[in-house]
Amino acid sequence: MPTIVSTAVVPFLGSEIVPDYNTAKVVILPIPYEATTTYRRGCENGPAKLLEASHQLECYDEELDSEVCYDVGIYTKDPIADTRNSQPVSSLEMLRVTQEAVYQLVTENKFVISLGGEHSITAGVVEGYRQAYPDEAFTVIQVDAHGDLRHEYEGSIHNHACVMRRVVDMGLPTLQIGIRAICKEEADLIKTKQLNVIRAREIATQPDWAERAIASITTKRVFLTIDLDGIDPTLIPGVGTPEPGGLNWYSLTGFLRRVFESYEVIGCDIMELAPVVDSVVSEFTAAKLAYKMIGYQAVAQGWLKQDEG
């Protein structure tokens, strides 16, 4: 018998932080889809575990000196493209419903953080933004251990290992951060198309890597996709394919804050959380990362109320 998993949505930060949808500036969109995992499975459980872990976060962000959630309003949507409970969801169906959901939220002026699930989901998320911004390109910034630039893998062009190839095929500029595992096909594509890549070894040895990365972006708007294996697995072991040598917490958050300060971030996603049994460090860190990005967007957009004390 298949394991039955509860699909009831758990709100980000807990039941005490549940604003009206119409007043919320931020929407959390869980997408617990998993179909093409090639190593350690479990990322379909990532969104629920991240939301559960978020209940343990402090509402006060000491870096920003603000209880961000009360000024912003964070609304959690019901899951879409849910493959838990052995429900069949094709890759094309996942991409369709994801694109439609993201497009609707963006056109209703919500800042969307999509939670995966496997990284193939990002193609559908990005398509939603392309539909919402049809006349202006935006840069897709990818934090990841892997290039994800294969044309196809294991017989599918919608495999998680192909998601950034689909983004490149859309004609969007990209910036890859933390890359440290690619195949020959991907290496050749990076050279041929002169793709913008900051490798993990550069981050470890070149103090100006963030400045160079920021300066290389040529569009006004950016979208952030974060595969959690881009972070060093000593910090987040709960991923499908851990690779040593990733970003540490302050390298990542420092870079992200500068992106939010320098460009218009239209949305972001957090993908590939595959929780580890008897450990909460991965999901808690992922939840804190989501809250950090909400805070950085709040600062950039002027959403935080000034302290009169």
Disulfide bonds with the S-S distance in Angstrom:
none
